[in-house]
Amino acid sequence: MKTSPDTGPSTDTLPPLFLRGLLAVVAIVLIGYSCATVWTSMTGAMEHYTIHVSLIFMLVSAEIILMKYATSRLGALFAAILFIIIAACGWYFVDQAKVLEFSQPFISSTDFIFGLLLVFAVLAVAWITWGPALALICIAAAAYFAFGHLLPGDLATSRKYDANLIVSYLAGMGGPRGVLNYAPLSADVIFLLLVYGGTLHGTRIIDMFGEIGTAIGNLFRGGVAYSATTASLLIGMVTGQSVSNIALSGSMTIPTMTRTGFTRNEAGAIEVLASTGSQLLPPIMGLGAFLMSVILGISYIEVATAAIVPAILYLFAVLSGIVCLIAASRKIPFNVQAVDWRLIGWIAPSFVISFSVLIILLLMRFSPPMGGFWGIVLAVGLSYLRPKEYRPTWHNLLGGFLEGALAGAKLTVILSAIGIIVQMLVTTGTGLSLGRLMIEASSGNLAVGLILGMFVALVIGMGLPTPAAYALIAIVVVPSLIDLGIEPLVANFYGFYFAIFSTLSPPVAVGILTAIRISNGTFMGTAWECFKLGGVCFLLPFLFVAFPNILGFPNIELETFAMIGAYFLATIMLSAATYGAIPGRLLGRLERQLVALTGPVVFVLTLFNDSMALHLLTPICFTAWMVWHVKQRRLGNSSAPLAS
């Protein structure tokens, strides 16, 4: 700390120190309150959700103040005002909770002012934290709620809504609606799970993931791509956010890949697809899966179980692409990196035990916060049984807790903001109207409805975080798919996958934008590499619809197994045709065209056909190609043999 003989500590140092202290205090209070509510109910439901959301926004506001202080004192002052507004609104609505439960929407002028301030603060924090796209959509939804009756024709709302009703609904007065619409999901489900994810950072378990990824990568040529994929999947499995995971793990994996022969665009694409897959990987799939469990009224474990086979299919497609990409390249060497096996041996028990207990508690139908609580306790406690060099410091632990709390808080910011849109769609009936438009546009045809649903879902997801995109898709797209005869679980998985894929779909593709900031690659070049590497994954949601039993793990039927096998073979053939290589051999142009036509194209054409004979075409084509491949290898007709 800088000092002066006359003035003591420098004034340039004291404010950031105070702000860091404020951030840490709010995080500790929030985590402590959340842990306490695992064991006891200290308030009524509305007071509980109001306290939780208020502390969440105070935490995010405190972080904004700290970040803005060094670059924009005006920005820091604005964030400080938001902090005060949120604290005041939280105190007021907790104090008035019982009254508002009975009086809303007939609220007083004081209630109205505090409600407006709360909605303003939520939108302002969402704008600063997640960018203007989400906030502008929320503002447009609120404006439509208030002034939609003035629009012409079918665009107009059915009636004019009173200002008191609008504000009371959007501010969540008297019930979990508006900005509190998804407060139960945050407070009673996800928050402590994400704090547990942060604890894995604080207790150095993430370091172990990196070493495991390196060990796997040492087994193959271009192994750094496999280690990057493994590390990103493991890290993303506990963070549950693809974009933040790209920023976190990509800062390590992307430069490593570019140094070992991968192009900048290839390295960025591999990281984007690995981090995207982390949201599909059970047992912790990110906020969207928890949203799905709430929407469907089923346990989260049922959603995670249904996602097991789709996750395997996704990972197989991406890994097939990586194998063929490496086989086609002459620049990627076989590198072996040192692995700290001692670190893995000492750190693994704290992860395996804490994570196993968390999963067992979820399987036993204990609440997610209970699982998160014991996961945190065990991860921290067991980390201090290691030798000194592998123990976390108190600074590490506090940083991990803060990271987890901020991750949970920023997701709750999304939920609060999206609650404004959801409230408008539900109250005005606009969501149902949009669904009816989709039904009319498809003329009741399932194939047309699925394609329309895909495009609408990708458009909705442009620029939005996955949870926000899925929440809107669940209201606008999913009901129309259910009306077309698709099972609710299948329809929601269909929407959920395209909500995730919107992060890598141009023209916005926030996942790709995040990756190229690290790789210095081009946007369209990375997008093209993403499509080459994982374009077949866009078929997965259609596969759910054609064979809903894919979501029925462990009760998978024989016919479904056959289709899964055909998908594996078609994926291999598509990857080989795309990159023009398989391990050990390059493919000629004619062979690439034939492989693409007789594999993936045949698979797609037979997907919605009930004939088992037609489903055998893909395996037959693959077998014929393999016979040809072996024959060419024996004759020595490989265009350029490559070591794998």
TIRODREN-975388 format. One record per residue (C-alpha): residue number from 1; residue in one letter; y, z, x. Coordinates in steps of 0.05 Angstrom, whole numbers, plus 5000, padded with zeros to 4 digits. Each point is the difference from the previous one (the first is absolute). Layout:
// TIRODREN-975388
- i, aa, py, pz, px
- NUM, A, Y, Z, X
...
***
This chain:
// TIRODREN-975388
- i, aa, py, pz, px
- 1, M, 5000, 5000, 5000
- 2, K, 5069, 4982, 5027
- 3, T, 5047, 5059, 5011
- 4, S, 5073, 5009, 5015
- 5, P, 5029, 5062, 5035
- 6, D, 5052, 5006, 4946
- 7, T, 4966, 4978, 4937
- 8, G, 4926, 5015, 5012
- 9, P, 4950, 4951, 4969
- 10, S, 5025, 4929, 4991
- 11, T, 5021, 4980, 4930
- 12, D, 4963, 4934, 5013
- 13, T, 4934, 5038, 5002
- 14, L, 5007, 5054, 4947
- 15, P, 5003, 4956, 4938
- 16, P, 4935, 4960, 5015
- 17, L, 4966, 5066, 5017
- 18, F, 5022, 5030, 4934
- 19, L, 4978, 4937, 4963
- 20, R, 4932, 5001, 5033
- 21, G, 4994, 5073, 4980
- 22, L, 5019, 4983, 4928
- 23, L, 4948, 4944, 4998
- 24, A, 4946, 5046, 5027
- 25, V, 5018, 5057, 4952
- 26, V, 4998, 4955, 4938
- 27, A, 4933, 4970, 5023
- 28, I, 4970, 5069, 5012
- 29, V, 5025, 5025, 4932
- 30, L, 4972, 4939, 4965
- 31, I, 4932, 5005, 5035
- 32, G, 4998, 5075, 4988
- 33, Y, 5017, 4992, 4927
- 34, S, 4947, 4946, 4992
- 35, C, 4947, 5043, 5034
- 36, A, 5018, 5060, 4956
- 37, T, 4993, 4958, 4936
- 38, V, 4929, 4984, 5020
- 39, W, 4982, 5072, 4985
- 40, T, 5049, 5022, 4947
- 41, S, 5049, 4974, 4947
- 42, M, 5067, 5031, 5016
- 43, T, 5039, 4964, 4945
- 44, G, 4990, 4957, 4938
- 45, A, 4981, 4927, 5008
- 46, M, 5069, 4970, 4995
- 47, E, 5030, 5051, 5048
- 48, H, 4944, 4986, 5049
- 49, Y, 5010, 4924, 4999
- 50, T, 5076, 5007, 5004
- 51, I, 4995, 5047, 5060
- 52, H, 4950, 4953, 5035
- 53, V, 5042, 4937, 4990
- 54, S, 5065, 5036, 5018
- 55, L, 4970, 5025, 5066
- 56, I, 4973, 4930, 5013
- 57, F, 5068, 4968, 4993
- 58, M, 5034, 5055, 5039
- 59, L, 4951, 4987, 5057
- 60, V, 5012, 4925, 5001
- 61, S, 5076, 5011, 4994
- 62, A, 4998, 5048, 5059
- 63, E, 4964, 4947, 5041
- 64, I, 5053, 4948, 4980
- 65, I, 5056, 5047, 5022
- 66, L, 4967, 5010, 5068
- 67, M, 4988, 4925, 5010
- 68, K, 5070, 4980, 4978
- 69, Y, 5036, 5053, 5039
- 70, A, 4997, 4964, 5066
- 71, T, 5019, 4931, 4973
- 72, S, 5042, 5011, 4938
- 73, R, 5035, 5066, 4985
- 74, L, 5021, 4971, 4932
- 75, G, 4927, 4984, 4985
- 76, A, 4980, 5070, 5020
- 77, L, 5054, 5029, 4955
- 78, F, 4975, 4958, 4941
- 79, A, 4929, 5024, 5013
- 80, A, 5025, 5072, 5003
- 81, I, 5033, 4990, 4932
- 82, L, 4934, 4973, 4973
- 83, F, 4965, 5062, 5028
- 84, I, 5049, 5046, 4963
- 85, I, 4994, 4960, 4935
- 86, I, 4924, 5003, 5002
- 87, A, 5000, 5075, 5015
- 88, A, 5050, 5013, 4943
- 89, C, 4962, 4956, 4950
- 90, G, 4934, 5032, 5019
- 91, W, 5028, 5070, 4990
- 92, Y, 5032, 4981, 4934
- 93, F, 4939, 4965, 4970
- 94, V, 4954, 5057, 5021
- 95, D, 5047, 5049, 4967
- 96, Q, 5005, 4958, 4937
- 97, A, 4927, 4976, 4997
- 98, K, 4979, 5041, 4939
- 99, V, 5062, 4981, 4961
- 100, L, 4994, 4926, 5016
- 101, E, 4927, 4998, 4979
- 102, F, 5023, 5013, 4929
- 103, S, 5070, 4970, 4998
- 104, Q, 4993, 4932, 5033
- 105, P, 5022, 4946, 4985
- 106, F, 5055, 5040, 4965
- 107, I, 5031, 5023, 5065
- 108, S, 5067, 5032, 5017
- 109, S, 5055, 4966, 5040
- 110, T, 4981, 5044, 5060
- 111, D, 4928, 4977, 4995
- 112, F, 5024, 4928, 4996
- 113, I, 5042, 5006, 5063
- 114, F, 4945, 5033, 5040
- 115, G, 4951, 4947, 4975
- 116, L, 5045, 4944, 5023
- 117, L, 5010, 5032, 5068
- 118, L, 4925, 5009, 5008
- 119, V, 4985, 4927, 4984
- 120, F, 5056, 4977, 5046
- 121, A, 4973, 5043, 5057
- 122, V, 4929, 4975, 4990
- 123, L, 5023, 4927, 5003
- 124, A, 5044, 5012, 5060
- 125, V, 4944, 5034, 5040
- 126, A, 4951, 4944, 4980
- 127, W, 5050, 4947, 5023
- 128, I, 5010, 5033, 5068
- 129, T, 4926, 5016, 5011
- 130, W, 4965, 4938, 4973
- 131, G, 5055, 4947, 5000
- 132, P, 5040, 4968, 4945
- 133, A, 4944, 4961, 4965
- 134, L, 4968, 5060, 4967
- 135, A, 5067, 5033, 4983
- 136, L, 5029, 4936, 4970
- 137, I, 4940, 4990, 4956
- 138, C, 5007, 5072, 4975
- 139, I, 5074, 4990, 4988
- 140, A, 4986, 4936, 4961
- 141, A, 4948, 5038, 4958
- 142, A, 5049, 5056, 4984
- 143, A, 5053, 4949, 4982
- 144, Y, 4952, 4963, 4955
- 145, F, 4982, 5066, 4966
- 146, A, 5074, 5012, 4986
- 147, F, 5025, 4930, 4985
- 148, G, 4939, 4959, 4984
- 149, H, 5019, 4997, 4926
- 150, L, 5059, 4956, 5019
- 151, L, 4957, 4944, 5028
- 152, P, 4985, 4938, 4958
- 153, G, 4935, 4984, 4964
- 154, D, 4933, 5024, 5025
- 155, L, 5032, 5030, 5062
- 156, A, 5032, 5055, 4960
- 157, T, 4970, 5069, 4989
- 158, S, 4979, 5017, 4929
- 159, R, 5058, 5048, 4990
- 160, K, 5059, 5035, 5033
- 161, Y, 4980, 5065, 5035
- 162, D, 5045, 5061, 4999
- 163, A, 5031, 5019, 5067
- 164, N, 4974, 5072, 4995
- 165, L, 4929, 4974, 4987
- 166, I, 5003, 4953, 5060
- 167, V, 5025, 5053, 5048
- 168, S, 4953, 5054, 4975
- 169, Y, 4941, 4952, 5007
- 170, L, 5018, 4972, 5068
- 171, A, 5017, 5069, 5029
- 172, G, 4934, 5028, 4976
- 173, M, 5030, 5054, 4955
- 174, G, 4949, 5040, 4962
- 175, G, 4938, 4961, 5023
- 176, P, 4968, 4959, 5056
- 177, R, 5038, 4936, 4987
- 178, G, 5051, 4957, 5037
- 179, V, 5009, 5026, 5071
- 180, L, 4947, 5053, 4986
- 181, N, 4951, 4950, 4970
- 182, Y, 4953, 5003, 5059
- 183, A, 5020, 5070, 5025
- 184, P, 4931, 5027, 4979
- 185, L, 4967, 4947, 5044
- 186, S, 5042, 5021, 5060
- 187, A, 4998, 5076, 4990
- 188, D, 4928, 5007, 4974
- 189, V, 4965, 4944, 5038
- 190, I, 5028, 4966, 5062
- 191, F, 5050, 5043, 5036
- 192, L, 4955, 5048, 5037
- 193, L, 4951, 4943, 5016
- 194, L, 5056, 4965, 5037
- 195, V, 5020, 5064, 5035
- 196, Y, 4927, 5003, 5023
- 197, G, 5010, 4929, 5027
- 198, G, 5060, 5024, 5039
- 199, T, 4959, 5059, 5025
- 200, L, 4951, 4951, 5031
- 201, H, 5059, 4975, 5042
- 202, G, 5022, 5070, 5018
- 203, T, 4930, 5022, 5021
- 204, R, 4990, 4937, 5044
- 205, I, 4944, 4972, 4956
- 206, I, 5037, 4934, 4999
- 207, D, 4992, 4997, 5076
- 208, M, 4925, 5004, 4989
- 209, F, 5004, 4941, 4951
- 210, G, 5032, 4959, 5055
- 211, E, 4945, 5017, 5050
- 212, I, 4946, 4983, 4949
- 213, G, 5033, 4933, 4988
- 214, T, 5002, 4987, 5075
- 215, A, 4926, 5017, 5006
- 216, I, 4982, 4950, 4945
- 217, G, 5045, 4948, 5031
- 218, N, 4964, 5006, 5067
- 219, L, 4937, 4970, 4970
- 220, F, 5027, 4929, 4988
- 221, R, 5044, 4946, 5030
- 222, G, 5070, 5009, 4972
- 223, G, 4979, 5070, 4983
- 224, V, 5072, 5024, 4997
- 225, A, 5005, 4965, 4932
- 226, Y, 4941, 5040, 4974
- 227, S, 5027, 5065, 5029
- 228, A, 5068, 4985, 4968
- 229, T, 4967, 4986, 4933
- 230, T, 4958, 5064, 5004
- 231, A, 5059, 5044, 5021
- 232, S, 5046, 4970, 4946
- 233, L, 4947, 5010, 4946
- 234, L, 4987, 5072, 5021
- 235, I, 5073, 5018, 5005
- 236, G, 5018, 4963, 4936
- 237, M, 4943, 5034, 4964
- 238, V, 5038, 5066, 5005
- 239, T, 5072, 4973, 4994
- 240, G, 4984, 4955, 4940
- 241, Q, 5058, 4953, 5011
- 242, S, 4993, 4931, 5031
- 243, V, 5072, 4987, 5021
- 244, S, 5010, 5069, 5032
- 245, N, 4931, 4993, 5033
- 246, I, 5020, 4932, 5030
- 247, A, 5062, 5033, 5029
- 248, L, 4960, 5060, 5026
- 249, S, 4935, 4970, 5027
- 250, G, 5029, 4930, 5012
- 251, S, 5048, 5027, 5052
- 252, M, 4938, 5015, 5042
- 253, T, 4951, 4946, 4980
- 254, I, 5044, 4937, 4996
- 255, P, 5027, 5003, 5071
- 256, T, 4930, 5015, 5026
- 257, M, 4972, 4938, 4966
- 258, T, 5056, 4955, 5024
- 259, R, 4987, 5024, 5072
- 260, T, 4927, 4980, 4995
- 261, G, 5004, 4928, 4977
- 262, F, 5017, 5002, 4926
- 263, T, 5063, 4964, 4978
- 264, R, 5056, 5040, 4970
- 265, N, 4986, 4972, 4931
- 266, E, 4925, 5014, 5006
- 267, A, 5012, 5071, 5022
- 268, G, 5048, 5013, 4943
- 269, A, 4952, 4970, 4949
- 270, I, 4942, 5042, 5023
- 271, E, 5041, 5064, 4995
- 272, V, 5027, 4980, 4930
- 273, L, 4930, 4987, 4973
- 274, A, 4971, 5063, 5031
- 275, S, 5056, 5044, 4972
- 276, T, 4995, 4965, 4933
- 277, G, 4926, 5015, 4998
- 278, S, 5013, 5074, 5012
- 279, Q, 5027, 5004, 4929
- 280, L, 4933, 4973, 4974
- 281, L, 4956, 5046, 5042
- 282, P, 4970, 5061, 4966
- 283, P, 5003, 5059, 4999
- 284, I, 5076, 5002, 5005
- 285, M, 5029, 4934, 4976
- 286, G, 5073, 5014, 4993
- 287, L, 5044, 5017, 4941
- 288, G, 4981, 4938, 4959
- 289, A, 4928, 5025, 4991
- 290, F, 5024, 5068, 4976
- 291, L, 5046, 4964, 4951
- 292, M, 4940, 4961, 4975
- 293, S, 4960, 5064, 4987
- 294, V, 5058, 5027, 4958
- 295, I, 5008, 4935, 4962
- 296, L, 4925, 4994, 4985
- 297, G, 4991, 5074, 4987
- 298, I, 4942, 5006, 5049
- 299, S, 4991, 5041, 5063
- 300, Y, 5026, 4973, 5066
- 301, I, 4929, 5004, 5028
- 302, E, 4977, 4949, 4948
- 303, V, 5055, 4953, 5023
- 304, A, 4983, 5010, 5073
- 305, T, 4926, 4989, 4987
- 306, A, 5014, 4936, 4962
- 307, A, 5040, 4976, 5061
- 308, I, 4943, 5007, 5050
- 309, V, 4969, 4930, 4993
- 310, P, 5068, 4963, 4994
- 311, A, 5023, 5036, 5064
- 312, I, 4937, 4976, 5037
- 313, L, 5012, 4929, 4976
- 314, Y, 5072, 5001, 5023
- 315, L, 4983, 5028, 5068
- 316, F, 4944, 4950, 5010
- 317, A, 5048, 4942, 4985
- 318, V, 5052, 5025, 5050
- 319, L, 4949, 5014, 5054
- 320, S, 4968, 4932, 4990
- 321, G, 5068, 4969, 5011
- 322, I, 5012, 5040, 5063
- 323, V, 4932, 4980, 5028
- 324, C, 5014, 4926, 4990
- 325, L, 5072, 5006, 5025
- 326, I, 4974, 5030, 5065
- 327, A, 4945, 4949, 5005
- 328, A, 5051, 4944, 4995
- 329, S, 5046, 5027, 5055
- 330, R, 4993, 4990, 5075
- 331, K, 5055, 5049, 5016
- 332, I, 4968, 5064, 4975
- 333, P, 4960, 5035, 5055
- 334, F, 4946, 5053, 4998
- 335, N, 5036, 5064, 5018
- 336, V, 4971, 5069, 5004
- 337, Q, 5048, 5059, 4993
- 338, A, 4987, 5072, 5020
- 339, V, 4979, 5046, 4943
- 340, D, 5013, 5075, 5001
- 341, W, 4932, 5022, 4972
- 342, R, 5016, 5073, 5014
- 343, L, 5062, 4996, 4955
- 344, I, 4957, 4969, 4945
- 345, G, 4947, 5054, 5007
- 346, W, 5049, 5058, 4996
- 347, I, 5045, 4972, 4945
- 348, A, 4947, 4969, 4954
- 349, P, 4974, 5066, 4970
- 350, S, 5068, 5019, 4972
- 351, F, 5005, 4933, 4965
- 352, V, 4928, 4994, 4977
- 353, I, 4997, 5071, 4971
- 354, S, 5069, 4999, 4967
- 355, F, 4992, 4930, 4971
- 356, S, 4929, 5015, 4976
- 357, V, 5023, 5063, 4964
- 358, L, 5057, 4961, 4968
- 359, I, 4952, 4946, 4974
- 360, I, 4948, 5051, 4977
- 361, L, 5054, 5038, 4960
- 362, L, 5022, 4935, 4968
- 363, L, 4928, 4982, 4982
- 364, M, 4992, 5069, 4970
- 365, R, 5060, 4985, 4955
- 366, F, 5047, 5050, 5033
- 367, S, 5072, 4978, 4998
- 368, P, 5027, 4955, 5056
- 369, P, 5051, 5053, 5021
- 370, M, 4942, 5049, 5009
- 371, G, 4965, 4949, 5044
- 372, G, 5064, 4986, 5038
- 373, F, 5013, 5075, 5010
- 374, W, 4932, 5014, 5031
- 375, G, 5004, 4936, 5041
- 376, I, 5065, 5023, 5030
- 377, V, 4975, 5071, 5013
- 378, L, 4935, 4976, 5033
- 379, A, 5033, 4945, 5041
- 380, V, 5051, 5049, 5029
- 381, G, 4953, 5058, 5008
- 382, L, 4945, 4960, 5035
- 383, S, 5050, 4966, 5046
- 384, Y, 5013, 5066, 5035
- 385, L, 4926, 5007, 5018
- 386, R, 5008, 4943, 5050
- 387, P, 5015, 5006, 5074
- 388, K, 5073, 5010, 5014
- 389, E, 5013, 4927, 5021
- 390, Y, 4977, 4975, 4932
- 391, R, 5035, 5052, 4956
- 392, P, 5062, 4981, 4961
- 393, T, 5065, 5035, 5017
- 394, W, 5041, 5033, 4945
- 395, H, 5049, 4943, 5008
- 396, N, 4944, 4950, 4987
- 397, L, 4978, 5038, 4938
- 398, L, 5071, 5005, 4972
- 399, G, 5010, 4926, 5013
- 400, G, 4934, 4984, 4965
- 401, F, 5018, 5043, 4939
- 402, L, 5069, 4968, 4998
- 403, E, 4970, 4930, 5005
- 404, G, 4951, 5013, 4944
- 405, A, 5053, 5032, 4956
- 406, L, 5047, 4942, 5010
- 407, A, 4945, 4949, 4986
- 408, G, 4984, 5036, 4935
- 409, A, 5074, 5007, 4983
- 410, K, 5016, 4927, 5011
- 411, L, 4942, 4979, 4955
- 412, T, 5027, 5048, 4947
- 413, V, 5068, 4966, 5006
- 414, I, 4964, 4935, 4981
- 415, L, 4967, 5035, 4941
- 416, S, 5065, 5030, 4975
- 417, A, 5037, 4934, 5005
- 418, I, 4944, 4960, 4968
- 419, G, 4999, 5052, 4944
- 420, I, 5067, 4972, 4977
- 421, I, 4970, 4930, 4992
- 422, V, 4937, 5026, 4967
- 423, Q, 5040, 5041, 4950
- 424, M, 5042, 4939, 4981
- 425, L, 4938, 4956, 4992
- 426, V, 4964, 5051, 4957
- 427, T, 5058, 5023, 4956
- 428, T, 5028, 4931, 4986
- 429, G, 4931, 4967, 4994
- 430, T, 5020, 4949, 5052
- 431, G, 4935, 5010, 5039
- 432, L, 4959, 4981, 4939
- 433, S, 5044, 4940, 4987
- 434, L, 4990, 4974, 5070
- 435, G, 4925, 5009, 4993
- 436, R, 5001, 4961, 4935
- 437, L, 5037, 4944, 5035
- 438, M, 4944, 4996, 5052
- 439, I, 4948, 4997, 4945
- 440, E, 5038, 4944, 4965
- 441, A, 5010, 4962, 5065
- 442, S, 4926, 5003, 5016
- 443, S, 4980, 4979, 4929
- 444, G, 4944, 5051, 5004
- 445, N, 4967, 4964, 5059
- 446, L, 4973, 5051, 5051
- 447, A, 5007, 4955, 5061
- 448, V, 5073, 4983, 4983
- 449, G, 5014, 5073, 4985
- 450, L, 4972, 5022, 5068
- 451, I, 5041, 4949, 5038
- 452, L, 5063, 5018, 4961
- 453, G, 4986, 5073, 5012
- 454, M, 4992, 4988, 5075
- 455, F, 5067, 4963, 5005
- 456, V, 5037, 5051, 4957
- 457, A, 4970, 5058, 5041
- 458, L, 5021, 4967, 5066
- 459, V, 5070, 4987, 4974
- 460, I, 5007, 5072, 4974
- 461, G, 4976, 5026, 5068
- 462, M, 5051, 4960, 5041
- 463, G, 5040, 5050, 5040
- 464, L, 4971, 5061, 4965
- 465, P, 4956, 5054, 5030
- 466, T, 4928, 4995, 4975
- 467, P, 5003, 5060, 4953
- 468, A, 5062, 4974, 4966
- 469, A, 4971, 4930, 4994
- 470, Y, 4934, 5026, 4971
- 471, A, 5036, 5046, 4950
- 472, L, 5037, 4939, 4972
- 473, I, 4939, 4955, 5002
- 474, A, 4960, 5053, 4962
- 475, I, 5051, 4996, 4943
- 476, V, 5016, 4925, 5000
- 477, V, 4937, 4964, 5024
- 478, V, 4940, 5046, 4990
- 479, P, 5005, 5009, 4924
- 480, S, 5000, 4925, 4990
- 481, L, 4938, 4993, 5044
- 482, I, 4966, 5053, 4958
- 483, D, 5018, 4962, 4937
- 484, L, 4966, 4939, 5031
- 485, G, 4935, 5040, 5001
- 486, I, 5000, 5030, 5070
- 487, E, 4976, 5072, 5008
- 488, P, 5058, 5049, 5013
- 489, L, 4973, 5021, 5069
- 490, V, 4992, 4928, 5021
- 491, A, 5068, 4980, 4974
- 492, N, 5034, 5057, 5037
- 493, F, 4963, 4983, 5065
- 494, Y, 5022, 4928, 4991
- 495, G, 5073, 5021, 4995
- 496, F, 4993, 5052, 5055
- 497, Y, 4973, 4950, 5051
- 498, F, 5056, 4950, 4987
- 499, A, 5051, 5056, 5004
- 500, I, 4974, 5013, 5070
- 501, F, 4996, 4927, 5019
- 502, S, 5073, 4991, 4980
- 503, T, 5018, 5035, 5066
- 504, L, 4973, 4940, 5039
- 505, S, 5018, 4944, 4951
- 506, P, 5063, 4958, 5014
- 507, P, 5057, 4993, 4986
- 508, V, 5014, 5075, 5009
- 509, A, 4937, 5030, 5031
- 510, V, 5028, 5067, 5024
- 511, G, 4936, 5013, 5040
- 512, I, 5010, 4936, 5041
- 513, L, 5075, 5016, 5009
- 514, T, 4981, 5068, 5028
- 515, A, 4948, 4969, 5048
- 516, I, 5046, 4946, 5028
- 517, R, 5052, 5053, 5018
- 518, I, 4948, 5027, 5048
- 519, S, 4966, 4935, 5022
- 520, N, 5063, 4956, 5004
- 521, G, 4958, 4946, 4966
- 522, T, 5025, 4954, 4945
- 523, F, 4997, 5016, 4926
- 524, M, 4965, 4936, 4977
- 525, G, 4955, 4998, 5062
- 526, T, 4975, 5071, 4986
- 527, A, 4993, 4984, 4926
- 528, W, 4958, 4939, 5017
- 529, E, 4956, 5041, 5046
- 530, C, 4992, 5052, 4945
- 531, F, 4978, 4946, 4952
- 532, K, 4950, 4971, 5051
- 533, L, 4973, 5069, 5016
- 534, G, 4996, 5029, 4930
- 535, G, 5015, 4946, 4949
- 536, V, 4929, 5007, 4972
- 537, C, 5018, 5071, 4980
- 538, F, 5043, 4972, 4944
- 539, L, 4933, 4980, 4967
- 540, L, 4978, 5073, 4996
- 541, P, 5036, 5018, 4935
- 542, F, 4969, 4938, 4967
- 543, L, 4933, 5024, 5025
- 544, F, 5010, 5067, 4964
- 545, V, 5012, 4963, 4935
- 546, A, 4940, 4953, 5008
- 547, F, 4954, 5058, 5021
- 548, P, 5029, 5067, 4975
- 549, N, 4938, 5035, 5026
- 550, I, 5030, 4995, 5070
- 551, L, 5042, 5060, 4979
- 552, G, 4938, 5037, 4976
- 553, F, 4977, 5030, 5066
- 554, P, 4948, 5027, 5010
- 555, N, 4969, 4966, 4939
- 556, I, 5003, 4929, 5026
- 557, E, 4957, 4949, 4965
- 558, L, 4957, 4948, 5035
- 559, E, 5043, 4941, 4976
- 560, T, 5062, 5035, 5029
- 561, F, 4965, 5010, 5067
- 562, A, 4985, 4925, 5000
- 563, M, 5073, 4983, 4987
- 564, I, 5022, 5049, 5054
- 565, G, 4953, 4965, 5049
- 566, A, 5028, 4932, 4980
- 567, Y, 5071, 5027, 5011
- 568, F, 4981, 5023, 5070
- 569, L, 4972, 4931, 5017
- 570, A, 5059, 4963, 4970
- 571, T, 5047, 5044, 5039
- 572, I, 4966, 4985, 5066
- 573, M, 5002, 4926, 4985
- 574, L, 5073, 5001, 4980
- 575, S, 5020, 5039, 5064
- 576, A, 4960, 4951, 5043
- 577, A, 5032, 4940, 4966
- 578, T, 5069, 5030, 5004
- 579, Y, 4998, 5015, 5075
- 580, G, 4951, 4945, 5019
- 581, A, 4954, 5047, 5038
- 582, I, 4944, 5050, 4996
- 583, P, 4977, 5044, 5057
- 584, G, 4972, 4955, 5054
- 585, R, 5022, 4933, 4972
- 586, L, 5059, 4959, 4976
- 587, L, 4995, 4959, 4937
- 588, G, 5019, 4927, 4994
- 589, R, 5049, 4975, 4947
- 590, L, 4947, 4970, 4955
- 591, E, 4956, 5062, 5005
- 592, R, 5059, 5045, 4982
- 593, Q, 5014, 4958, 4938
- 594, L, 4927, 5001, 4978
- 595, V, 4994, 5075, 5012
- 596, A, 5062, 5013, 4958
- 597, L, 4977, 4955, 4943
- 598, T, 4928, 5023, 4998
- 599, G, 5016, 5074, 5008
- 600, P, 5064, 5029, 4971
- 601, V, 5014, 4944, 4952
- 602, V, 4930, 5003, 4970
- 603, F, 5006, 5075, 4995
- 604, V, 5065, 4996, 4961
- 605, L, 4975, 4946, 4954
- 606, T, 4938, 5041, 4982
- 607, L, 5035, 5068, 4995
- 608, F, 5008, 5002, 4925
- 609, N, 4935, 4964, 4985
- 610, D, 4940, 5041, 4975
- 611, S, 4948, 4954, 5031
- 612, M, 4961, 5035, 5055
- 613, A, 4979, 4931, 5026
- 614, L, 5072, 4981, 5013
- 615, H, 5012, 5067, 5035
- 616, L, 4945, 4981, 5049
- 617, L, 5040, 4939, 5023
- 618, T, 5043, 5041, 5049
- 619, P, 4940, 5032, 5035
- 620, I, 4966, 4932, 5003
- 621, C, 5061, 4968, 5031
- 622, F, 5007, 5056, 5050
- 623, T, 4927, 4995, 5020
- 624, A, 5006, 4925, 5009
- 625, W, 5061, 5010, 5044
- 626, M, 4965, 5053, 5042
- 627, V, 4940, 4954, 5011
- 628, W, 5049, 4945, 5023
- 629, H, 5037, 5050, 5044
- 630, V, 4936, 5023, 5035
- 631, K, 4978, 4928, 5010
- 632, Q, 5067, 4982, 5031
- 633, R, 4996, 5060, 5047
- 634, R, 4931, 4980, 5023
- 635, L, 5022, 4928, 5012
- 636, G, 5060, 5025, 5039
- 637, N, 5050, 4967, 4953
- 638, S, 5048, 5059, 4999
- 639, S, 5069, 4972, 5008
- 640, A, 5020, 5058, 5045
- 641, P, 4953, 5059, 5005
- 642, L, 5038, 5065, 4999
- 643, A, 4976, 5069, 5018
- 644, S, 5006, 5049, 4944
***
